Amino acid sequence: MPVQTPPTMPGSRTLGSLPDFMKSPLELVLRANTQLGDVVHFVLGPPGLRQEIYGVYHPDGAEHVLAARSATNYRKDQVFYQEMRNLFGDGLVTSQDETWLRQKRFIQPLFTVKRVDGYAATMAEEIERFTVGWRSRSTGVVDLWTEMTSLTLPLAVRILFGDDAHTMVPILQSAFPVLNTAVRKRGIAPVKAPLHWPTPANRRIRAAQEQIYGVCDEIIAHRRANGVHSDDLVGRLVSARDSGEGLTDEEVRDQVMIFLLAGQETTSIALTFALWLLGRHPDVQARVREEADRVLTDSPTAAEIKSLTFTEMVVKEATRLFPPVPFIARNSAEDATVCGYALPAGAQIALSPWAIHRRPDIFANPHRFEPERFSAEREKSLHRYAWFPFGHGPRGCIGQHFAMLEATLALAYLVREFELVTPSGVPNLNVGITLLAPDGVPCYVRRRE
């Protein structure tokens, strides 16, 4: 088959697809995939200041870009990753080449299945603490978006910082959203002020960054000075050695920043929409509750959590419909061919789990909530890149097992104790680094009789 030029998405003569992208990027990519196919060329912005982006909407294309055999040609030189480096540091998610290889050698041993399973008791304690708060409140509507952040953030901070966790949570609750929003706005803006310019927006960004950096640096310095190598992640990072060499304080902080972003927010989003979907499907909610009643003990172990097989299927289906990271960006270092389409060297590529997860040729009735899609037998028949909410390949999320373990346990705990009913309507969604719900995700919650 001859190599083709990707079709261009129609748009404004002056701004291309930028107005549609700013209004609803998720709707735009679904329309592009439906109307134009597996690879689509977008023009964003006015002449002279335009960005050109190539959307990829087929699992074969995702595998080509992310798999080990070709990953070196598809790099994180993309503008969004540069903004993440500027604001969150150069951690494992954003780093490249020898820096990334060095970081991975230090960090991979901290995220083995055995290590992560060891956090099960801590997860259970924090989830139980959260459910106590829900038990004490009156029956009514809650914003799942806010509530699930209140669950996952203290847990992530405790695992990162141990006994120092209490100092971090209020700072992160106020500062992290500022940086997340800034990455999205600066990543798409045709013109942006350098971060060192004292604009009002830049001053807010710098203040948020300095707050987080300050408390991280203080905790790391305390560990170094006192020789405290605790079992939390900061302690393990400070203690880690590769051929006798350790990480610098700045490298430890960069990893912590990225773990806070990737490890907490993605789990919060997965739980938000899993609960929202269960509130719309009482029959599925009842199956999760029956499984939780049957499997969970007062002190659940990792083995018990892994026995929550149907609950895990619910989490997977929720992240299919609402992937926490709807777009994965790369740049092509050389001329490339993806799904039969020619992409030039330097092309900005946007893989879209959001679109691929909704392909009717992969998932029948793709907008329907159907956890059985992820039964062991049916999951085996899926394309390896048909479901990839945590990325895939050598740069896939190192914390995927952690996120799935936490989300499965939290979902079981909450459904065991509470009944959920989702109001009519669909949440207003947008995209930053991750999926966003700027107006919240309402759900009616009452304590189970």
Backbone torsions as a table, in degrees:
resi	resn	phi	psi	omega
1	MET	NA	130.6	-178.8
2	PRO	-67.3	148.3	177.7
3	VAL	-72.1	135.4	-176.7
4	GLN	-110.9	162.6	170.8
5	THR	-88.2	131.5	-178.4
6	PRO	-61.6	140.4	176.2
7	PRO	-67.9	148.7	-179.7
8	THR	-97.6	133.4	178.0
9	MET	-68.0	126.2	178.2
10	PRO	-61.7	147.5	179.2
11	GLY	-164.8	-165.8	179.7
12	SER	-65.5	145.0	178.4
13	ARG	-62.6	-34.6	-175.9
14	THR	-93.7	-33.9	-173.5
15	LEU	-117.3	0.0	-179.1
16	GLY	60.0	-134.0	-178.5
17	SER	-90.5	6.8	-176.0
18	LEU	-58.9	-45.2	179.2
19	PRO	-59.2	-42.0	178.7
20	ASP	-66.7	-36.7	179.1
21	PHE	-66.4	-43.2	-179.4
22	MET	-67.4	-33.6	-178.7
23	LYS	-74.8	-49.8	-176.5
24	SER	-159.8	85.9	-179.9
25	PRO	-62.6	-31.0	-178.5
26	LEU	-69.4	-42.9	176.9
27	GLU	-66.7	-37.2	-178.3
28	LEU	-61.4	-45.3	-176.3
29	VAL	-70.3	-34.0	176.3
30	LEU	-65.1	-41.1	178.6
31	ARG	-65.8	-40.5	179.5
32	ALA	-63.3	-44.5	179.8
33	ASN	-63.9	-43.8	-178.6
34	THR	-66.0	-42.4	-173.2
35	GLN	-85.3	-34.7	-168.7
36	LEU	-119.7	-16.4	174.0
37	GLY	114.6	-155.9	-167.3
38	ASP	-78.9	-27.3	178.9
39	VAL	-134.0	127.1	-175.2
40	VAL	-132.3	136.5	178.9
41	HIS	-94.4	128.7	178.0
42	PHE	-116.0	141.3	171.8
43	VAL	-112.9	124.1	-176.3
44	LEU	-124.3	118.2	174.9
45	GLY	107.1	172.5	-176.5
46	PRO	-78.2	160.4	177.1
47	PRO	-53.6	138.2	-179.0
48	GLY	89.6	-21.0	-179.4
49	LEU	-127.5	17.4	-172.1
50	ARG	-77.8	145.6	165.1
51	GLN	-103.7	143.2	173.9
52	GLU	-116.9	127.8	-176.2
53	ILE	-127.5	140.7	178.2
54	TYR	-111.2	110.2	177.4
55	GLY	-81.7	135.9	179.9
56	VAL	-119.2	123.5	-169.6
57	TYR	-127.6	27.3	177.0
58	HIS	-130.1	141.4	-179.5
59	PRO	-61.2	-29.1	175.3
60	ASP	-62.3	-41.2	178.1
61	GLY	-66.3	-40.4	177.7
62	ALA	-62.6	-42.7	178.2
63	GLU	-63.6	-42.2	179.9
64	HIS	-59.0	-42.5	-175.8
65	VAL	-77.4	-37.1	-170.9
66	LEU	-98.1	-20.8	-175.0
67	ALA	-69.2	158.2	-173.0
68	ALA	-59.4	-36.3	-173.1
69	ARG	-67.3	-21.1	-178.5
70	SER	-127.0	1.3	-172.6
71	ALA	-61.6	-28.4	-178.7
72	THR	-66.8	-21.7	178.0
73	ASN	-83.8	-12.6	-177.2
74	TYR	-118.6	107.9	-165.6
75	ARG	-111.5	168.3	178.0
76	LYS	-98.0	45.0	174.7
77	ASP	-87.2	6.1	-174.5
78	GLN	-70.5	153.4	-171.0
79	VAL	-61.0	-37.0	-179.8
80	PHE	-65.4	-39.5	178.5
81	TYR	-67.2	-34.0	177.0
82	GLN	-64.6	-40.9	177.0
83	GLU	-65.6	-36.9	176.0
84	MET	-63.2	-41.2	177.5
85	ARG	-61.0	-42.7	-178.3
86	ASN	-62.3	-37.2	-171.1
87	LEU	-102.1	-30.2	-177.0
88	PHE	-113.0	-5.6	-178.3
89	GLY	93.5	172.0	-174.8
90	ASP	-101.4	71.7	-179.8
91	GLY	-90.7	-166.9	-171.7
92	LEU	-61.3	-31.6	-179.0
93	VAL	-71.9	-34.0	-172.2
94	THR	-103.9	-20.8	-174.1
95	SER	-72.8	166.2	-177.1
96	GLN	-141.6	166.6	169.1
97	ASP	55.9	-135.3	-175.2
98	GLU	-65.5	-32.2	177.7
99	THR	-61.6	-45.6	179.6
100	TRP	-65.3	-44.2	-179.7
101	LEU	-60.8	-42.2	179.2
102	ARG	-63.3	-46.1	-179.9
103	GLN	-62.5	-41.1	-177.5
104	LYS	-65.5	-35.8	178.0
105	ARG	-61.4	-36.7	178.2
106	PHE	-72.6	-40.1	-164.7
107	ILE	-93.6	-32.0	-177.7
108	GLN	-52.1	-43.8	-179.5
109	PRO	-63.2	-18.2	-179.4
110	LEU	-83.0	-8.4	-176.1
111	PHE	-125.7	27.3	172.4
112	THR	-66.1	160.2	179.2
113	VAL	-57.2	-42.3	-179.0
114	LYS	-62.5	-44.2	179.2
115	ARG	-62.2	-47.6	-177.8
116	VAL	-64.5	-40.4	177.5
117	ASP	-58.3	-28.3	178.9
118	GLY	-67.5	-13.0	178.3
119	TYR	-88.2	-0.3	-174.1
120	ALA	-57.1	-42.9	-178.4
121	ALA	-64.6	-41.1	177.9
122	THR	-64.2	-42.4	176.6
123	MET	-57.2	-47.9	-178.0
124	ALA	-61.6	-40.2	179.9
125	GLU	-62.7	-45.4	-178.1
126	GLU	-70.2	-37.3	178.8
127	ILE	-67.5	-40.8	176.8
128	GLU	-62.3	-40.1	177.7
129	ARG	-60.6	-39.9	179.0
130	PHE	-67.2	-42.7	-178.2
131	THR	-65.0	-28.9	175.3
132	VAL	-59.2	-41.7	178.0
133	GLY	-63.7	-41.0	178.6
134	TRP	-67.8	-35.5	179.6
135	ARG	-64.0	-32.8	-173.3
136	SER	-81.5	-10.9	-176.9
137	ARG	-95.0	163.3	178.0
138	SER	-73.0	152.6	173.6
139	THR	-58.8	139.2	178.5
140	GLY	167.1	-171.3	-177.7
141	VAL	-85.6	133.2	175.3
142	VAL	-120.5	160.3	172.1
143	ASP	-94.0	105.9	-177.8
144	LEU	-59.9	-33.2	-178.8
145	TRP	-58.9	-49.3	179.9
146	THR	-69.6	-42.5	-175.9
147	GLU	-64.8	-41.9	-177.6
148	MET	-71.3	-30.3	171.5
149	THR	-63.4	-38.7	178.5
150	SER	-66.9	-20.5	175.7
151	LEU	-85.4	-51.5	-170.5
152	THR	-78.9	-31.1	-177.2
153	LEU	-65.2	-51.2	177.9
154	PRO	-58.5	-35.5	178.7
155	LEU	-66.4	-46.8	179.2
156	ALA	-61.8	-42.0	-178.7
157	VAL	-67.0	-39.0	179.0
158	ARG	-64.2	-41.4	-179.6
159	ILE	-69.7	-32.2	177.5
160	LEU	-75.2	-45.7	-167.7
161	PHE	-115.5	-3.6	177.2
162	GLY	58.8	-125.4	-174.9
163	ASP	-67.8	-16.1	179.4
164	ASP	-87.7	4.3	-171.6
165	ALA	-60.6	-36.8	-172.9
166	HIS	-61.5	-26.0	-179.3
167	THR	-77.3	-18.8	-172.6
168	MET	-90.9	-35.6	-167.3
169	VAL	-58.1	-52.2	-178.0
170	PRO	-63.5	-33.3	178.5
171	ILE	-65.8	-45.2	-179.3
172	LEU	-67.0	-37.6	179.9
173	GLN	-60.8	-33.2	-179.4
174	SER	-91.0	-32.9	-170.4
175	ALA	-92.3	-35.6	-174.3
176	PHE	-62.5	-43.7	178.6
177	PRO	-59.1	-31.7	178.6
178	VAL	-63.4	-44.7	-178.5
179	LEU	-71.5	-39.0	179.4
180	ASN	-61.0	-48.5	179.3
181	THR	-62.8	-38.6	-179.1
182	ALA	-63.3	-38.8	178.4
183	VAL	-60.3	-45.3	-179.1
184	ARG	-63.0	-49.1	-175.7
185	LYS	-66.1	-42.6	-178.4
186	ARG	-73.7	-29.9	-179.3
187	GLY	-67.6	-31.4	-176.0
188	ILE	-102.0	-14.7	-174.5
189	ALA	-66.3	129.2	176.0
190	PRO	-62.3	-34.7	178.4
191	VAL	-132.9	133.2	178.9
192	LYS	-141.7	145.8	179.3
193	ALA	-74.1	136.1	173.0
194	PRO	-52.8	145.3	-174.1
195	LEU	-61.5	-23.3	-178.9
196	HIS	-81.8	-8.8	175.4
197	TRP	-72.1	138.2	-174.7
198	PRO	-84.6	53.8	175.3
199	THR	-76.5	160.6	178.4
200	PRO	-56.4	-42.9	179.7
201	ALA	-63.6	-43.8	-179.6
202	ASN	-65.2	-35.1	178.4
203	ARG	-65.6	-38.1	176.6
204	ARG	-65.3	-41.7	179.8
205	ILE	-63.0	-48.2	-178.8
206	ARG	-62.6	-40.4	179.9
207	ALA	-63.0	-43.3	179.0
208	ALA	-64.3	-44.6	-179.1
209	GLN	-63.3	-43.1	-178.4
210	GLU	-66.3	-34.6	176.4
211	GLN	-60.4	-49.1	-177.4
212	ILE	-69.1	-46.5	179.4
213	TYR	-57.2	-41.8	-175.7
214	GLY	-61.1	-47.5	-177.3
215	VAL	-72.8	-35.4	175.6
216	CYS	-61.9	-48.6	-177.7
217	ASP	-62.5	-36.2	179.9
218	GLU	-65.4	-43.5	-179.2
219	ILE	-67.8	-42.4	179.5
220	ILE	-63.4	-43.6	179.8
221	ALA	-63.0	-38.0	178.7
222	HIS	-63.6	-41.3	178.9
223	ARG	-64.4	-43.3	179.9
224	ARG	-62.6	-47.0	-173.4
225	ALA	-66.5	-33.4	-175.0
226	ASN	-101.1	1.4	-179.8
227	GLY	62.0	29.3	-177.4
228	VAL	-88.8	113.9	179.1
229	HIS	-116.9	77.6	-175.2
230	SER	-77.5	177.8	-174.7
231	ASP	-86.7	-0.5	175.2
232	ASP	-76.7	174.3	-171.3
233	LEU	-68.8	-36.7	177.5
234	VAL	-62.1	-44.4	177.9
235	GLY	-59.9	-41.7	179.5
236	ARG	-68.2	-37.9	178.3
237	LEU	-66.6	-41.3	178.3
238	VAL	-63.8	-36.6	-177.4
239	SER	-82.5	-19.0	-171.9
240	ALA	-61.6	142.9	179.1
241	ARG	-137.0	144.5	173.5
242	ASP	-132.3	110.7	-174.2
243	SER	54.2	40.1	177.1
244	GLY	83.5	-6.6	-176.6
245	GLU	-99.4	141.1	178.1
246	GLY	-108.6	176.4	175.6
247	LEU	-82.6	145.7	174.0
248	THR	-73.6	165.7	177.7
249	ASP	-59.0	-40.7	-179.9
250	GLU	-65.0	-38.9	178.6
251	GLU	-66.5	-40.2	176.8
252	VAL	-61.1	-45.8	179.8
253	ARG	-61.8	-42.5	179.6
254	ASP	-60.6	-40.5	178.6
255	GLN	-65.8	-41.9	179.5
256	VAL	-60.8	-44.7	179.7
257	MET	-59.2	-46.0	-178.0
258	ILE	-68.1	-39.6	178.8
259	PHE	-65.1	-37.8	177.5
260	LEU	-62.2	-40.8	179.9
261	LEU	-70.6	-55.5	-172.6
262	ALA	-77.2	-34.9	-172.7
263	GLY	-82.8	-28.8	-177.7
264	GLN	-96.7	-46.8	-171.5
265	GLU	-69.3	-40.0	-179.1
266	THR	-64.3	-39.6	178.6
267	THR	-67.1	-40.3	178.1
268	SER	-59.6	-43.7	-179.9
269	ILE	-66.0	-44.0	178.9
270	ALA	-58.3	-44.5	-179.9
271	LEU	-67.9	-40.4	-180.0
272	THR	-54.5	-50.6	-174.1
273	PHE	-82.3	-24.9	172.9
274	ALA	-63.8	-44.7	178.8
275	LEU	-67.5	-40.6	179.2
276	TRP	-61.1	-42.9	178.7
277	LEU	-67.7	-40.0	177.8
278	LEU	-63.4	-34.0	176.7
279	GLY	-65.3	-18.6	177.2
280	ARG	-96.0	-12.4	-174.9
281	HIS	-132.0	80.5	-175.9
282	PRO	-60.3	-28.5	178.8
283	ASP	-66.4	-41.6	177.8
284	VAL	-69.4	-40.0	177.7
285	GLN	-58.4	-40.4	179.6
286	ALA	-64.6	-36.8	178.3
287	ARG	-66.9	-40.1	176.7
288	VAL	-63.1	-42.0	-178.8
289	ARG	-65.0	-43.4	178.4
290	GLU	-60.5	-42.1	-179.9
291	GLU	-65.9	-42.0	179.5
292	ALA	-63.7	-43.7	178.3
293	ASP	-59.9	-36.9	-175.3
294	ARG	-79.6	-34.4	-168.8
295	VAL	-100.8	-41.5	-170.2
296	LEU	-75.7	136.8	170.6
297	THR	-103.9	-178.8	179.9
298	ASP	-68.0	-25.4	179.2
299	SER	-128.5	78.1	-173.4
300	PRO	-66.2	140.3	176.0
301	THR	-98.2	170.0	176.8
302	ALA	-60.3	-36.9	179.9
303	ALA	-63.4	-39.7	177.0
304	GLU	-63.8	-43.9	-179.2
305	ILE	-59.6	-40.6	-179.6
306	LYS	-70.4	-15.6	175.2
307	SER	-82.1	-7.7	177.4
308	LEU	-82.5	64.0	-169.4
309	THR	-68.0	-40.4	179.8
310	PHE	-70.0	-38.4	178.3
311	THR	-61.8	-40.0	176.2
312	GLU	-63.5	-37.4	176.2
313	MET	-61.2	-38.5	177.5
314	VAL	-63.3	-43.2	178.6
315	VAL	-62.4	-42.9	179.8
316	LYS	-63.9	-42.4	179.6
317	GLU	-67.6	-36.2	177.1
318	ALA	-64.1	-39.1	179.2
319	THR	-79.2	-15.4	169.2
320	ARG	-70.3	-49.1	-178.2
321	LEU	-72.8	-32.9	-178.0
322	PHE	-132.4	69.5	-179.4
323	PRO	-61.4	128.2	-178.4
324	PRO	-57.4	-30.9	175.6
325	VAL	-116.9	96.0	-173.0
326	PRO	-73.0	-19.8	-179.6
327	PHE	-133.1	142.0	175.5
328	ILE	-123.8	120.6	-171.7
329	ALA	-101.3	143.6	172.6
330	ARG	-146.2	163.1	170.3
331	ASN	-118.6	139.1	177.9
332	SER	-84.8	122.2	-179.3
333	ALA	-74.2	-25.7	-177.9
334	GLU	-135.2	168.3	170.3
335	ASP	-54.3	140.2	-175.0
336	ALA	-143.5	160.6	173.2
337	THR	-122.2	120.6	-179.0
338	VAL	-124.3	120.1	-179.2
339	CYS	53.5	34.4	177.6
340	GLY	84.9	5.9	-179.8
341	TYR	-113.2	140.3	-178.9
342	ALA	-83.8	129.0	175.0
343	LEU	-119.4	134.2	-177.9
344	PRO	-77.7	159.1	172.5
345	ALA	-56.8	138.4	-178.7
346	GLY	86.4	1.0	-178.4
347	ALA	-63.7	135.0	171.3
348	GLN	-83.7	124.3	-175.6
349	ILE	-114.6	133.9	176.8
350	ALA	-122.3	97.1	171.2
351	LEU	-69.3	145.1	-176.5
352	SER	-128.3	94.8	169.0
353	PRO	-53.9	-34.9	-179.9
354	TRP	-55.6	-45.8	-179.1
355	ALA	-78.3	-44.1	-177.5
356	ILE	-63.4	-37.8	179.2
357	HIS	-66.9	-14.1	-177.3
358	ARG	-111.1	17.0	179.1
359	ARG	-74.9	122.5	-179.2
360	PRO	-68.7	-18.7	176.8
361	ASP	-78.2	-10.3	176.6
362	ILE	-107.2	-46.5	-178.5
363	PHE	-119.3	106.9	178.1
364	ALA	-59.4	140.3	-175.4
365	ASN	47.1	62.9	-166.9
366	PRO	-64.4	-21.4	-179.3
367	HIS	-87.4	-3.1	-179.6
368	ARG	-86.6	140.4	177.4
369	PHE	-81.4	112.5	-173.9
370	GLU	-144.5	85.8	-177.1
371	PRO	-57.3	-26.9	-178.3
372	GLU	-62.1	-13.5	174.5
373	ARG	-56.7	-26.2	-174.6
374	PHE	-107.7	24.3	167.2
375	SER	-62.5	156.2	-175.4
376	ALA	-55.1	-42.5	-176.7
377	GLU	-68.8	-45.9	-177.1
378	ARG	-71.3	-34.3	-179.4
379	GLU	-64.9	-33.5	179.3
380	LYS	-61.5	-28.5	-176.5
381	SER	-83.4	-8.4	-178.3
382	LEU	-76.4	148.4	167.7
383	HIS	-56.1	141.2	-175.8
384	ARG	-58.6	-27.5	-179.5
385	TYR	-110.1	23.1	174.9
386	ALA	-76.0	-28.6	178.7
387	TRP	-131.6	112.6	-179.6
388	PHE	-147.8	60.8	-179.8
389	PRO	-67.2	-16.6	178.4
390	PHE	-109.0	21.5	-173.1
391	GLY	74.9	-167.2	-178.6
392	HIS	-166.2	171.6	178.7
393	GLY	75.6	-166.7	-175.7
394	PRO	-62.9	-22.2	178.9
395	ARG	-102.4	15.6	175.3
396	GLY	-63.7	161.2	-175.1
397	CYS	-61.8	122.9	-179.2
398	ILE	-69.9	-19.5	-177.5
399	GLY	-100.3	19.2	-176.7
400	GLN	-60.3	-44.6	-179.2
401	HIS	-63.2	-39.8	177.5
402	PHE	-59.7	-49.4	-177.2
403	ALA	-62.2	-44.1	-178.8
404	MET	-67.1	-39.5	179.5
405	LEU	-63.7	-46.9	-178.8
406	GLU	-65.0	-46.6	-177.0
407	ALA	-64.6	-40.3	179.8
408	THR	-64.3	-45.3	-179.9
409	LEU	-65.4	-45.8	-178.3
410	ALA	-62.6	-42.2	179.8
411	LEU	-62.0	-44.3	179.8
412	ALA	-62.8	-44.9	179.1
413	TYR	-57.7	-50.4	-173.5
414	LEU	-68.9	-41.1	-179.3
415	VAL	-72.0	-29.6	176.2
416	ARG	-62.9	-33.6	-174.0
417	GLU	-103.3	-18.4	-173.6
418	PHE	-134.6	151.6	172.0
419	GLU	-104.2	138.8	-176.3
420	LEU	-120.9	138.8	175.4
421	VAL	-133.2	121.3	-177.3
422	THR	-90.0	127.4	175.9
423	PRO	-63.1	162.2	176.7
424	SER	-66.2	160.5	-179.0
425	GLY	101.2	164.0	-178.3
426	VAL	-119.4	136.2	179.7
427	PRO	-60.3	147.8	172.6
428	ASN	-74.9	121.4	-174.7
429	LEU	-116.5	147.6	173.7
430	ASN	-146.3	-174.7	-175.2
431	VAL	-132.6	130.2	167.1
432	GLY	-114.1	-125.4	166.5
433	ILE	-67.8	-36.0	179.7
434	THR	-122.1	179.3	173.9
435	LEU	-64.6	139.2	-178.8
436	LEU	-124.1	147.8	173.0
437	ALA	-128.0	82.6	-170.4
438	PRO	-61.8	-24.0	-179.9
439	ASP	-102.5	8.8	178.7
440	GLY	86.0	175.3	-179.7
441	VAL	-133.2	94.2	-173.8
442	PRO	-76.6	148.6	177.0
443	CYS	-155.9	138.9	177.6
444	TYR	-86.6	126.2	-176.1
445	VAL	-124.1	131.2	172.7
446	ARG	-135.9	147.5	-179.6
447	ARG	-66.2	138.2	-178.5
448	ARG	-67.5	136.4	178.2
449	GLU	-66.9	NA	NA
